[in-house]
Amino acid sequence: MPPTDASAPTRPRAKPRLIAGIDEAGRGPLAGPVAVAAVILHPRRRIDGLDDSKKLTEARREALFPLIQQRALAWRIEFVEVEEIDRINIFQATMTGMRRAVLALAPGADLVRVDGNHLPPGLPCPGEALIGGDALEPSIMAASILAKVARDRLMRELHAQYPHYGFDQHKGYSTAAHLAALNAHGPCPQHRRSFAPVRIAEGQLALF
């Protein structure tokens, strides 16, 4: 074995790459904002039980929500409100929310991974779009949980303002009960008028 020189300088450890996972909740509903979350997990603060938020019970998501906020290196939740969704469409609103969430992270990310097949423009670092990423990338799993829990909580708050629609139950999605309430009462300020069922209900109400 060749002799070693104890005085030789050691190479500095490579800085770990900071990966920000991004996911959204609420692209499909007829009412309420779309929520977008970005999360950079801390390499030394393990969070057990991360998974795609859709595969977790509500109780499990609620339990993980504060753990992610406490243990992540950085996180951000952005809401894109109904007025902006109607003005620029839901796809562009989601992309806008993703970009805002990433830009707000401190420290910033070295790489962004997004669940889906589109990357938002204007990211401050390279990005990857991963179809099914919320089942593959832990930081995306964490982001999906933050976005889902934050939006569900907000929809429960909106239910207190607009109790006719049952937002606390369906969270704005187009269930039969929601469509029936929409047709009976017409849209409220939180309904997305750029979505066809809302436009139709508003038009029908105007006829009477």
N, C-alpha and C positions, 0 to 999 in steps of 0.2 A: 504494500500500500504506500503511495507516495506521501512524503511528509506534508503536513499542513502548516500554514502560517497563521497563528492565532491573531496576529496583528493585521491580517488582510481585511479590508473593508467588506462588510456583508452587503448584499444587495437589498435595497429597501423593498418591503413588501408591496406588491402591486395593489393599488387602491381598488376595492371591490366596485364593480359596475353597478350603478344605481338604476334599477329597472322600475319604471312606473307602470302599473297596470291600470287600465281604464275600462270602465263598463258603465252602462246606463240602465235606467229603469223608467218605464213609462213612455215608450215610443208609440205604442199602439192604442192607448186609451183615448176616449172621446173628450176627456176633461182633465184639468190639472196640468201642472208643468211636467217637463221631462227632467229627471234628475240624473246627473253625471257625477261619478266619483273617480278620483285618481289616488293611488296608494303606492308608496314606496315602502316595502317591508324592511324592517331592521334585520340584518343578517344574524344577529345574536339574540334576538327576542322572539322566540318561537311562539306561534299561535296554532294550537291544535284544533282540528276540526274544520279547517277552511274547506269550502266546496262551492260549487255554483249555487248562488242564493236560491235558485228555483228548486234545488234538491233538498233544501233544508227546511225544517219547520219554522214557523214564525217565532216560536220560543227560542229556538237555537240561533236564529238570526239576531234576535234581540240580545241574547247573551254574548254573541261574538262582536256586536257593534262597538261596545265600549272597549273591549280588549284590543280591537284593531286600532282604535283611536289612541289608546294608551301606549301600545307597543310598536306601532309603525314608526318608521323614521320620518315620514311626512305623509299627510293626507289632505284631501280637499273635496268638498261636495259643492257642486254648482247646480242651481235650478235655472232652467230656461223657461220663462213664464209664457202663458198662453198667448199674450199679445205678440210676442216675438215668434212663437211657433206659427201663428196665423200669417205673420208678415213675410217670413222667409221660408216656410214649410218645415215639416218635422225633421226631415233628413238634415237640412242645413242647420236647424236649431240644435240637433244632437251633436253635429260636428263642432259647432260654435261652443257648446258647453264643454266638450272634451278639450278643446284648445284652451279655454279659460281655466279649466281645472289644472292642466299641466303647467301653464304659465304661473299659477299661484303656488306651486309646490316650493317649499324651502326646506332642505336643499333641493336644487333642481335635479332632474333626471338625466342620466346619460343615454337611456334608451326607453322608448315608450312602446308598450305592447297593448293593442286594442283588441277587444273581443269583436269579431266580425270580419268583414272583407273590405273595409274602407278606413283610410287614415285621414284625420282632419288636416287641412292645410295649415301652414304657419306654425308648426311645432318647433320648439327651440332645440331639438335634438333628433337623431334618427328614430324611426318608428317601424313597427312591424304589425301588420293586421293578421290576427290568428282566428280563423274560423273554429268555433268551439273552444276558444281560448279560456273561457270561464271554467272549463274542466281540465285545463292543462297548466295554466300559469297561476301560481298562488297569489301573486299581486293582483291579477284580474279577479280571482275569486274574492279577495278582500274588498276590491272596489265594487263588485256586484252586490255584496252584502251591505256596504255603506249606502249605495244608491237606493237599493230596495227598501231598507229600513227607513231611511230619511224620507223617501217619497210616501211610503205607507203612513208614517206618522203625520205628514202634512195633509194627506187625504182625510185622515180622521179629524184633523182640525177643521178642514173645509166642510166636513159633514155637519159640524156644529153650526156653521153659517148657512148651509143649504141642505137641511135635513130631508127634503123631499126626494132626493136622488139616491140615497143609500151609498154615498161615497165611502163610508166606513166598511162596507161589505165588499164591493166590487172594485174599489180604488179607481173608478172612472172607466173601467173597461166596458165593452159593449155587451154586457149580459142582457138577458131578456128583461130582467127587472129594471135595469138602467134604461133601456130603450123605451119601456113602457112609461117610466117616469118622465123621460125626455119628451115623449109625445103628449103626455098629459099636461105637463107644466111648461114646456118650452125650455130652451137653454138658459142657464144662468151665466154670469160673467166668467166662470171658470171653464165653460165649454169651448172647445176648439171649433170655431166656425169654418175653418178650412177643411174639416172632416165632413164627408158627405152625410152621414146620419144626422149630424147636428144641423147642417144647412137645410136638410129636408124637414126636420121637425120644426125649425124656425119658420120655414116657408108655409108649412101646413097651419101653424098657429096664426099666421098673418091672414089666412083666408077666412078666419072665423071672427 
